[in-house]
């Protein structure tokens, strides 16, 4: 079946450091999204990026569909960046299948 | 801004009770989804709907049903709540023209005792 694998599972950073989160997926994608789950459980949309590169402030993302991976870059990390980051892609119909997530901890 | 709201942030119910979780979106989206999130298992799709009165089973529909009588509202029903349905429930919606971006509500933490 369709697979979504995220790495690393956990990441610990000092404030100000940069990081790269990776998402590998099987088969071609029609939809790929990155989310940040805040401490209250809400999934915040970061990027809708089935292909190409996008940037939003300190965050950017790149999806190389032909090689079946997507990367989320966080620059100059802040404590408020802490939380779980999910990658998700389309499965049957238009629903999403999620990776297990990367838990990011940023300390001051 | 897309807004997806859920009726409760926290809910405590007893085993055997009938439970209704409500989700409302205000962007005239065609598609709506219910997921549950559990530690170690991640997010899994329960049911989704492409249109009013239309529903499709997801990966884990057992023990659940859904209702979509109006376009903006999608309800998840636990006919007889059990302790293994204690979980975080997340509702989402998307426009419906294709593989559109999904937007999520704040979630409902349900505890069944």
Interface residues (C-beta under 8 A of the other chain):
Chain A: X30 X31 X33 X35 X40 X41 X42 X43 X45 X48 X50 X86 X88 X90 X91 X93 X94 X95 X96 X97 X98 X99 X100 X101
Chain B: X9 X31 X33 X37 X42 X43 X45 X48 X50 X56 X58 X88 X90 X92 X94 X96 X98 X99 X100 X101 X102 X103 X104 X105 X106 X107 X109
